[in-house]
Amino acid sequence: MPKSYAPEALTLDYLTNEEGQYLGRKRIRFVRQFRGLTQTELAEKSGLSADENGRIRISQYENGTRVPRK
């Protein structure tokens, strides 16, 4: 079986480097697009609200204007 570059779950450990620096914005977008999800679908699957607020938060994570909490 080929190695998957998209993890089953995006954990904060996956989104940070060894020094704890946040690297997730590009990874979140890559995995979301790799799985064929919209920002709204990812928000819903992540436990955020499935309305416009959830989509906006995912957009902020992808653009680096907001960092997800643990």
PyMOL Python script that loads the backbone (N, CA, C, O; Angstrom):
from pymol import cmd

cmd.read_pdbstr("""\
ATOM      1  N   MET A   1       0.840  -1.177   0.000  1.00  0.00           N
ATOM      2  CA  MET A   1       0.000   0.000   0.000  1.00  0.00           C
ATOM      3  C   MET A   1       0.889   1.246   0.000  1.00  0.00           C
ATOM      4  O   MET A   1       1.821   1.327   0.801  1.00  0.00           O
ATOM      5  N   PRO A   2       0.624   2.221  -0.881  1.00  0.00           N
ATOM      6  CA  PRO A   2       1.458   3.428  -0.933  1.00  0.00           C
ATOM      7  C   PRO A   2       1.272   4.279   0.317  1.00  0.00           C
ATOM      8  O   PRO A   2       0.207   4.290   0.935  1.00  0.00           O
ATOM      9  N   LYS A   3       2.328   4.983   0.668  1.00  0.00           N
ATOM     10  CA  LYS A   3       2.282   5.853   1.838  1.00  0.00           C
ATOM     11  C   LYS A   3       1.373   7.039   1.551  1.00  0.00           C
ATOM     12  O   LYS A   3       1.471   7.673   0.500  1.00  0.00           O
ATOM     13  N   SER A   4       0.488   7.329   2.500  1.00  0.00           N
ATOM     14  CA  SER A   4      -0.417   8.460   2.359  1.00  0.00           C
ATOM     15  C   SER A   4       0.242   9.702   2.937  1.00  0.00           C
ATOM     16  O   SER A   4       0.819   9.651   4.023  1.00  0.00           O
ATOM     17  N   TYR A   5       0.162  10.792   2.235  1.00  0.00           N
ATOM     18  CA  TYR A   5       0.710  12.043   2.723  1.00  0.00           C
ATOM     19  C   TYR A   5      -0.347  12.860   3.461  1.00  0.00           C
ATOM     20  O   TYR A   5      -0.035  13.910   4.024  1.00  0.00           O
ATOM     21  N   ALA A   6      -1.575  12.394   3.462  1.00  0.00           N
ATOM     22  CA  ALA A   6      -2.654  13.071   4.160  1.00  0.00           C
ATOM     23  C   ALA A   6      -3.046  12.236   5.368  1.00  0.00           C
ATOM     24  O   ALA A   6      -3.533  11.117   5.204  1.00  0.00           O
ATOM     25  N   PRO A   7      -2.849  12.747   6.572  1.00  0.00           N
ATOM     26  CA  PRO A   7      -3.167  11.974   7.763  1.00  0.00           C
ATOM     27  C   PRO A   7      -4.668  11.807   7.929  1.00  0.00           C
ATOM     28  O   PRO A   7      -5.454  12.579   7.381  1.00  0.00           O
ATOM     29  N   GLU A   8      -5.057  10.797   8.685  1.00  0.00           N
ATOM     30  CA  GLU A   8      -6.473  10.575   8.970  1.00  0.00           C
ATOM     31  C   GLU A   8      -7.063  11.762   9.713  1.00  0.00           C
ATOM     32  O   GLU A   8      -8.184  12.179   9.422  1.00  0.00           O
ATOM     33  N   ALA A   9      -6.329  12.305  10.657  1.00  0.00           N
ATOM     34  CA  ALA A   9      -6.796  13.440  11.445  1.00  0.00           C
ATOM     35  C   ALA A   9      -5.697  14.489  11.503  1.00  0.00           C
ATOM     36  O   ALA A   9      -4.520  14.166  11.665  1.00  0.00           O
ATOM     37  N   LEU A  10      -6.088  15.729  11.371  1.00  0.00           N
ATOM     38  CA  LEU A  10      -5.125  16.815  11.503  1.00  0.00           C
ATOM     39  C   LEU A  10      -5.007  17.172  12.974  1.00  0.00           C
ATOM     40  O   LEU A  10      -5.877  17.845  13.527  1.00  0.00           O
ATOM     41  N   THR A  11      -3.950  16.729  13.599  1.00  0.00           N
ATOM     42  CA  THR A  11      -3.725  17.066  14.997  1.00  0.00           C
ATOM     43  C   THR A  11      -2.749  18.224  15.068  1.00  0.00           C
ATOM     44  O   THR A  11      -2.038  18.514  14.105  1.00  0.00           O
ATOM     45  N   LEU A  12      -2.721  18.879  16.208  1.00  0.00           N
ATOM     46  CA  LEU A  12      -1.814  20.018  16.349  1.00  0.00           C
ATOM     47  C   LEU A  12      -0.370  19.560  16.250  1.00  0.00           C
ATOM     48  O   LEU A  12       0.485  20.328  15.810  1.00  0.00           O
ATOM     49  N   ASP A  13      -0.073  18.307  16.653  1.00  0.00           N
ATOM     50  CA  ASP A  13       1.287  17.783  16.512  1.00  0.00           C
ATOM     51  C   ASP A  13       1.701  17.737  15.047  1.00  0.00           C
ATOM     52  O   ASP A  13       2.851  18.037  14.723  1.00  0.00           O
ATOM     53  N   TYR A  14       0.793  17.369  14.163  1.00  0.00           N
ATOM     54  CA  TYR A  14       1.077  17.305  12.738  1.00  0.00           C
ATOM     55  C   TYR A  14       1.279  18.699  12.162  1.00  0.00           C
ATOM     56  O   TYR A  14       1.978  18.872  11.163  1.00  0.00           O
ATOM     57  N   LEU A  15       0.666  19.684  12.794  1.00  0.00           N
ATOM     58  CA  LEU A  15       0.686  21.042  12.257  1.00  0.00           C
ATOM     59  C   LEU A  15       1.799  21.910  12.832  1.00  0.00           C
ATOM     60  O   LEU A  15       1.863  23.105  12.541  1.00  0.00           O
ATOM     61  N   THR A  16       2.680  21.321  13.648  1.00  0.00           N
ATOM     62  CA  THR A  16       3.790  22.077  14.219  1.00  0.00           C
ATOM     63  C   THR A  16       5.102  21.354  13.954  1.00  0.00           C
ATOM     64  O   THR A  16       5.120  20.147  13.714  1.00  0.00           O
ATOM     65  N   ASN A  17       6.196  22.100  13.999  1.00  0.00           N
ATOM     66  CA  ASN A  17       7.502  21.464  13.826  1.00  0.00           C
ATOM     67  C   ASN A  17       8.081  21.110  15.197  1.00  0.00           C
ATOM     68  O   ASN A  17       7.393  21.237  16.210  1.00  0.00           O
ATOM     69  N   GLU A  18       9.319  20.675  15.233  1.00  0.00           N
ATOM     70  CA  GLU A  18       9.944  20.232  16.477  1.00  0.00           C
ATOM     71  C   GLU A  18      10.028  21.353  17.515  1.00  0.00           C
ATOM     72  O   GLU A  18      10.008  21.080  18.716  1.00  0.00           O
ATOM     73  N   GLU A  19      10.120  22.586  17.078  1.00  0.00           N
ATOM     74  CA  GLU A  19      10.211  23.719  17.992  1.00  0.00           C
ATOM     75  C   GLU A  19       8.836  24.232  18.417  1.00  0.00           C
ATOM     76  O   GLU A  19       8.740  25.189  19.185  1.00  0.00           O
ATOM     77  N   GLY A  20       7.771  23.598  17.919  1.00  0.00           N
ATOM     78  CA  GLY A  20       6.421  24.017  18.280  1.00  0.00           C
ATOM     79  C   GLY A  20       5.870  25.141  17.426  1.00  0.00           C
ATOM     80  O   GLY A  20       4.806  25.684  17.725  1.00  0.00           O
ATOM     81  N   GLN A  21       6.583  25.497  16.364  1.00  0.00           N
ATOM     82  CA  GLN A  21       6.108  26.561  15.492  1.00  0.00           C
ATOM     83  C   GLN A  21       4.969  26.039  14.620  1.00  0.00           C
ATOM     84  O   GLN A  21       5.029  24.923  14.104  1.00  0.00           O
ATOM     85  N   TYR A  22       3.944  26.851  14.463  1.00  0.00           N
ATOM     86  CA  TYR A  22       2.772  26.476  13.682  1.00  0.00           C
ATOM     87  C   TYR A  22       3.097  26.475  12.190  1.00  0.00           C
ATOM     88  O   TYR A  22       3.545  27.485  11.648  1.00  0.00           O
ATOM     89  N   LEU A  23       2.871  25.341  11.530  1.00  0.00           N
ATOM     90  CA  LEU A  23       3.140  25.196  10.102  1.00  0.00           C
ATOM     91  C   LEU A  23       1.892  24.775   9.336  1.00  0.00           C
ATOM     92  O   LEU A  23       1.976  24.399   8.167  1.00  0.00           O
ATOM     93  N   GLY A  24       0.751  24.834   9.982  1.00  0.00           N
ATOM     94  CA  GLY A  24      -0.435  24.183   9.460  1.00  0.00           C
ATOM     95  C   GLY A  24      -1.148  24.815   8.303  1.00  0.00           C
ATOM     96  O   GLY A  24      -1.903  24.121   7.622  1.00  0.00           O
ATOM     97  N   ARG A  25      -0.958  26.093   8.033  1.00  0.00           N
ATOM     98  CA  ARG A  25      -1.810  26.728   7.028  1.00  0.00           C
ATOM     99  C   ARG A  25      -1.724  26.046   5.669  1.00  0.00           C
ATOM    100  O   ARG A  25      -2.758  25.823   5.040  1.00  0.00           O
ATOM    101  N   LYS A  26      -0.547  25.712   5.202  1.00  0.00           N
ATOM    102  CA  LYS A  26      -0.414  25.046   3.905  1.00  0.00           C
ATOM    103  C   LYS A  26      -0.850  23.591   4.001  1.00  0.00           C
ATOM    104  O   LYS A  26      -1.419  23.047   3.055  1.00  0.00           O
ATOM    105  N   ARG A  27      -0.583  22.956   5.144  1.00  0.00           N
ATOM    106  CA  ARG A  27      -0.960  21.558   5.317  1.00  0.00           C
ATOM    107  C   ARG A  27      -2.470  21.391   5.386  1.00  0.00           C
ATOM    108  O   ARG A  27      -3.021  20.453   4.810  1.00  0.00           O
ATOM    109  N   ILE A  28      -3.138  22.297   6.089  1.00  0.00           N
ATOM    110  CA  ILE A  28      -4.599  22.215   6.175  1.00  0.00           C
ATOM    111  C   ILE A  28      -5.204  22.322   4.789  1.00  0.00           C
ATOM    112  O   ILE A  28      -6.062  21.519   4.423  1.00  0.00           O
ATOM    113  N   ARG A  29      -4.767  23.304   4.014  1.00  0.00           N
ATOM    114  CA  ARG A  29      -5.307  23.491   2.664  1.00  0.00           C
ATOM    115  C   ARG A  29      -4.998  22.285   1.785  1.00  0.00           C
ATOM    116  O   ARG A  29      -5.869  21.815   1.052  1.00  0.00           O
ATOM    117  N   PHE A  30      -3.761  21.775   1.850  1.00  0.00           N
ATOM    118  CA  PHE A  30      -3.380  20.637   1.030  1.00  0.00           C
ATOM    119  C   PHE A  30      -4.256  19.419   1.335  1.00  0.00           C
ATOM    120  O   PHE A  30      -4.809  18.800   0.427  1.00  0.00           O
ATOM    121  N   VAL A  31      -4.374  19.088   2.607  1.00  0.00           N
ATOM    122  CA  VAL A  31      -5.148  17.904   2.983  1.00  0.00           C
ATOM    123  C   VAL A  31      -6.624  18.097   2.630  1.00  0.00           C
ATOM    124  O   VAL A  31      -7.271  17.167   2.149  1.00  0.00           O
ATOM    125  N   ARG A  32      -7.155  19.290   2.863  1.00  0.00           N
ATOM    126  CA  ARG A  32      -8.556  19.561   2.519  1.00  0.00           C
ATOM    127  C   ARG A  32      -8.789  19.359   1.024  1.00  0.00           C
ATOM    128  O   ARG A  32      -9.749  18.697   0.629  1.00  0.00           O
ATOM    129  N   GLN A  33      -7.926  19.920   0.203  1.00  0.00           N
ATOM    130  CA  GLN A  33      -8.077  19.779  -1.245  1.00  0.00           C
ATOM    131  C   GLN A  33      -7.801  18.351  -1.694  1.00  0.00           C
ATOM    132  O   GLN A  33      -8.469  17.852  -2.600  1.00  0.00           O
ATOM    133  N   PHE A  34      -6.828  17.685  -1.075  1.00  0.00           N
ATOM    134  CA  PHE A  34      -6.502  16.306  -1.402  1.00  0.00           C
ATOM    135  C   PHE A  34      -7.711  15.399  -1.181  1.00  0.00           C
ATOM    136  O   PHE A  34      -7.963  14.484  -1.965  1.00  0.00           O
ATOM    137  N   ARG A  35      -8.444  15.656  -0.122  1.00  0.00           N
ATOM    138  CA  ARG A  35      -9.629  14.862   0.206  1.00  0.00           C
ATOM    139  C   ARG A  35     -10.889  15.356  -0.504  1.00  0.00           C
ATOM    140  O   ARG A  35     -11.952  14.750  -0.372  1.00  0.00           O
ATOM    141  N   GLY A  36     -10.779  16.444  -1.251  1.00  0.00           N
ATOM    142  CA  GLY A  36     -11.911  16.951  -2.018  1.00  0.00           C
ATOM    143  C   GLY A  36     -12.985  17.603  -1.167  1.00  0.00           C
ATOM    144  O   GLY A  36     -14.167  17.553  -1.504  1.00  0.00           O
ATOM    145  N   LEU A  37     -12.573  18.216  -0.061  1.00  0.00           N
ATOM    146  CA  LEU A  37     -13.528  18.862   0.841  1.00  0.00           C
ATOM    147  C   LEU A  37     -13.562  20.360   0.608  1.00  0.00           C
ATOM    148  O   LEU A  37     -12.556  20.971   0.247  1.00  0.00           O
ATOM    149  N   THR A  38     -14.733  20.944   0.819  1.00  0.00           N
ATOM    150  CA  THR A  38     -14.838  22.399   0.835  1.00  0.00           C
ATOM    151  C   THR A  38     -14.483  22.865   2.239  1.00  0.00           C
ATOM    152  O   THR A  38     -14.385  22.052   3.158  1.00  0.00           O
ATOM    153  N   GLN A  39     -14.291  24.152   2.408  1.00  0.00           N
ATOM    154  CA  GLN A  39     -14.000  24.686   3.732  1.00  0.00           C
ATOM    155  C   GLN A  39     -15.174  24.441   4.678  1.00  0.00           C
ATOM    156  O   GLN A  39     -14.966  24.163   5.859  1.00  0.00           O
ATOM    157  N   THR A  40     -16.382  24.538   4.183  1.00  0.00           N
ATOM    158  CA  THR A  40     -17.567  24.286   5.009  1.00  0.00           C
ATOM    159  C   THR A  40     -17.630  22.832   5.449  1.00  0.00           C
ATOM    160  O   THR A  40     -17.955  22.549   6.602  1.00  0.00           O
ATOM    161  N   GLU A  41     -17.322  21.903   4.543  1.00  0.00           N
ATOM    162  CA  GLU A  41     -17.323  20.479   4.899  1.00  0.00           C
ATOM    163  C   GLU A  41     -16.253  20.173   5.935  1.00  0.00           C
ATOM    164  O   GLU A  41     -16.496  19.405   6.866  1.00  0.00           O
ATOM    165  N   LEU A  42     -15.062  20.769   5.784  1.00  0.00           N
ATOM    166  CA  LEU A  42     -13.997  20.554   6.753  1.00  0.00           C
ATOM    167  C   LEU A  42     -14.389  21.124   8.115  1.00  0.00           C
ATOM    168  O   LEU A  42     -14.111  20.510   9.145  1.00  0.00           O
ATOM    169  N   ALA A  43     -15.024  22.277   8.128  1.00  0.00           N
ATOM    170  CA  ALA A  43     -15.475  22.875   9.385  1.00  0.00           C
ATOM    171  C   ALA A  43     -16.440  21.936  10.098  1.00  0.00           C
ATOM    172  O   ALA A  43     -16.327  21.723  11.306  1.00  0.00           O
ATOM    173  N   GLU A  44     -17.367  21.386   9.368  1.00  0.00           N
ATOM    174  CA  GLU A  44     -18.346  20.473   9.956  1.00  0.00           C
ATOM    175  C   GLU A  44     -17.667  19.211  10.498  1.00  0.00           C
ATOM    176  O   GLU A  44     -17.967  18.778  11.611  1.00  0.00           O
ATOM    177  N   LYS A  45     -16.765  18.628   9.729  1.00  0.00           N
ATOM    178  CA  LYS A  45     -16.063  17.416  10.160  1.00  0.00           C
ATOM    179  C   LYS A  45     -15.118  17.692  11.328  1.00  0.00           C
ATOM    180  O   LYS A  45     -14.792  16.779  12.087  1.00  0.00           O
ATOM    181  N   SER A  46     -14.680  18.932  11.479  1.00  0.00           N
ATOM    182  CA  SER A  46     -13.759  19.306  12.554  1.00  0.00           C
ATOM    183  C   SER A  46     -14.478  19.669  13.842  1.00  0.00           C
ATOM    184  O   SER A  46     -13.840  19.938  14.859  1.00  0.00           O
ATOM    185  N   GLY A  47     -15.788  19.677  13.803  1.00  0.00           N
ATOM    186  CA  GLY A  47     -16.540  20.022  14.998  1.00  0.00           C
ATOM    187  C   GLY A  47     -16.837  21.504  15.118  1.00  0.00           C
ATOM    188  O   GLY A  47     -17.389  21.948  16.125  1.00  0.00           O
ATOM    189  N   LEU A  48     -16.475  22.278  14.096  1.00  0.00           N
ATOM    190  CA  LEU A  48     -16.837  23.686  14.077  1.00  0.00           C
ATOM    191  C   LEU A  48     -18.254  23.799  13.532  1.00  0.00           C
ATOM    192  O   LEU A  48     -18.804  22.821  13.026  1.00  0.00           O
ATOM    193  N   SER A  49     -18.838  24.966  13.630  1.00  0.00           N
ATOM    194  CA  SER A  49     -20.187  25.128  13.105  1.00  0.00           C
ATOM    195  C   SER A  49     -20.173  24.977  11.588  1.00  0.00           C
ATOM    196  O   SER A  49     -19.214  25.366  10.921  1.00  0.00           O
ATOM    197  N   ALA A  50     -21.243  24.410  11.058  1.00  0.00           N
ATOM    198  CA  ALA A  50     -21.324  24.148   9.621  1.00  0.00           C
ATOM    199  C   ALA A  50     -21.866  25.364   8.864  1.00  0.00           C
ATOM    200  O   ALA A  50     -22.167  25.269   7.674  1.00  0.00           O
ATOM    201  N   ASP A  51     -21.990  26.484   9.538  1.00  0.00           N
ATOM    202  CA  ASP A  51     -22.489  27.684   8.871  1.00  0.00           C
ATOM    203  C   ASP A  51     -21.313  28.536   8.375  1.00  0.00           C
ATOM    204  O   ASP A  51     -20.179  28.064   8.294  1.00  0.00           O
ATOM    205  N   GLU A  52     -21.597  29.759   8.056  1.00  0.00           N
ATOM    206  CA  GLU A  52     -20.578  30.668   7.512  1.00  0.00           C
ATOM    207  C   GLU A  52     -19.422  30.891   8.493  1.00  0.00           C
ATOM    208  O   GLU A  52     -18.280  31.070   8.068  1.00  0.00           O
ATOM    209  N   ASN A  53     -19.707  30.883   9.799  1.00  0.00           N
ATOM    210  CA  ASN A  53     -18.650  31.108  10.796  1.00  0.00           C
ATOM    211  C   ASN A  53     -17.594  30.004  10.756  1.00  0.00           C
ATOM    212  O   ASN A  53     -16.403  30.289  10.887  1.00  0.00           O
ATOM    213  N   GLY A  54     -18.008  28.758  10.579  1.00  0.00           N
ATOM    214  CA  GLY A  54     -17.059  27.650  10.489  1.00  0.00           C
ATOM    215  C   GLY A  54     -16.186  27.764   9.251  1.00  0.00           C
ATOM    216  O   GLY A  54     -14.980  27.527   9.315  1.00  0.00           O
ATOM    217  N   ARG A  55     -16.794  28.127   8.112  1.00  0.00           N
ATOM    218  CA  ARG A  55     -16.034  28.288   6.879  1.00  0.00           C
ATOM    219  C   ARG A  55     -15.028  29.430   7.013  1.00  0.00           C
ATOM    220  O   ARG A  55     -13.895  29.327   6.542  1.00  0.00           O
ATOM    221  N   ILE A  56     -15.446  30.505   7.650  1.00  0.00           N
ATOM    222  CA  ILE A  56     -14.547  31.650   7.844  1.00  0.00           C
ATOM    223  C   ILE A  56     -13.359  31.243   8.710  1.00  0.00           C
ATOM    224  O   ILE A  56     -12.229  31.641   8.429  1.00  0.00           O
ATOM    225  N   ARG A  57     -13.598  30.455   9.759  1.00  0.00           N
ATOM    226  CA  ARG A  57     -12.503  30.038  10.630  1.00  0.00           C
ATOM    227  C   ARG A  57     -11.503  29.157   9.870  1.00  0.00           C
ATOM    228  O   ARG A  57     -10.294  29.321  10.029  1.00  0.00           O
ATOM    229  N   ILE A  58     -11.998  28.227   9.049  1.00  0.00           N
ATOM    230  CA  ILE A  58     -11.091  27.395   8.241  1.00  0.00           C
ATOM    231  C   ILE A  58     -10.298  28.279   7.293  1.00  0.00           C
ATOM    232  O   ILE A  58      -9.099  28.069   7.111  1.00  0.00           O
ATOM    233  N   SER A  59     -10.944  29.256   6.690  1.00  0.00           N
ATOM    234  CA  SER A  59     -10.260  30.190   5.799  1.00  0.00           C
ATOM    235  C   SER A  59      -9.160  30.939   6.557  1.00  0.00           C
ATOM    236  O   SER A  59      -8.067  31.133   6.027  1.00  0.00           O
ATOM    237  N   GLN A  60      -9.442  31.357   7.786  1.00  0.00           N
ATOM    238  CA  GLN A  60      -8.445  32.061   8.587  1.00  0.00           C
ATOM    239  C   GLN A  60      -7.268  31.146   8.914  1.00  0.00           C
ATOM    240  O   GLN A  60      -6.122  31.595   8.907  1.00  0.00           O
ATOM    241  N   TYR A  61      -7.533  29.867   9.202  1.00  0.00           N
ATOM    242  CA  TYR A  61      -6.450  28.912   9.462  1.00  0.00           C
ATOM    243  C   TYR A  61      -5.575  28.768   8.223  1.00  0.00           C
ATOM    244  O   TYR A  61      -4.348  28.763   8.319  1.00  0.00           O
ATOM    245  N   GLU A  62      -6.210  28.650   7.061  1.00  0.00           N
ATOM    246  CA  GLU A  62      -5.461  28.457   5.813  1.00  0.00           C
ATOM    247  C   GLU A  62      -4.667  29.695   5.419  1.00  0.00           C
ATOM    248  O   GLU A  62      -3.611  29.581   4.797  1.00  0.00           O
ATOM    249  N   ASN A  63      -5.162  30.866   5.772  1.00  0.00           N
ATOM    250  CA  ASN A  63      -4.476  32.112   5.416  1.00  0.00           C
ATOM    251  C   ASN A  63      -3.466  32.551   6.469  1.00  0.00           C
ATOM    252  O   ASN A  63      -2.720  33.505   6.248  1.00  0.00           O
ATOM    253  N   GLY A  64      -3.431  31.870   7.609  1.00  0.00           N
ATOM    254  CA  GLY A  64      -2.473  32.186   8.657  1.00  0.00           C
ATOM    255  C   GLY A  64      -2.862  33.344   9.537  1.00  0.00           C
ATOM    256  O   GLY A  64      -2.034  33.829  10.309  1.00  0.00           O
ATOM    257  N   THR A  65      -4.104  33.810   9.450  1.00  0.00           N
ATOM    258  CA  THR A  65      -4.535  34.922  10.305  1.00  0.00           C
ATOM    259  C   THR A  65      -5.054  34.427  11.650  1.00  0.00           C
ATOM    260  O   THR A  65      -5.294  35.227  12.554  1.00  0.00           O
ATOM    261  N   ARG A  66      -5.228  33.128  11.786  1.00  0.00           N
ATOM    262  CA  ARG A  66      -5.686  32.529  13.042  1.00  0.00           C
ATOM    263  C   ARG A  66      -5.006  31.167  13.196  1.00  0.00           C
ATOM    264  O   ARG A  66      -4.795  30.449  12.219  1.00  0.00           O
ATOM    265  N   VAL A  67      -4.668  30.828  14.445  1.00  0.00           N
ATOM    266  CA  VAL A  67      -4.031  29.542  14.740  1.00  0.00           C
ATOM    267  C   VAL A  67      -5.015  28.709  15.553  1.00  0.00           C
ATOM    268  O   VAL A  67      -5.580  29.204  16.529  1.00  0.00           O
ATOM    269  N   PRO A  68      -5.231  27.434  15.163  1.00  0.00           N
ATOM    270  CA  PRO A  68      -6.170  26.600  15.918  1.00  0.00           C
ATOM    271  C   PRO A  68      -5.660  26.325  17.329  1.00  0.00           C
ATOM    272  O   PRO A  68      -4.458  26.212  17.567  1.00  0.00           O
ATOM    273  N   ARG A  69      -6.609  26.220  18.255  1.00  0.00           N
ATOM    274  CA  ARG A  69      -6.259  25.851  19.633  1.00  0.00           C
ATOM    275  C   ARG A  69      -6.090  24.336  19.705  1.00  0.00           C
ATOM    276  O   ARG A  69      -6.582  23.599  18.851  1.00  0.00           O
ATOM    277  N   LYS A  70      -5.380  23.889  20.747  1.00  0.00           N
ATOM    278  CA  LYS A  70      -5.242  22.447  20.962  1.00  0.00           C
ATOM    279  C   LYS A  70      -6.596  21.899  21.278  1.00  0.00           C
ATOM    280  O   LYS A  70      -6.740  20.697  21.500  1.00  0.00           O
TER     281      LYS A  70
END
""", "prot")
cmd.dss("prot")
cmd.show_as("cartoon", "prot")
cmd.util.cbc("prot")
cmd.orient("prot")
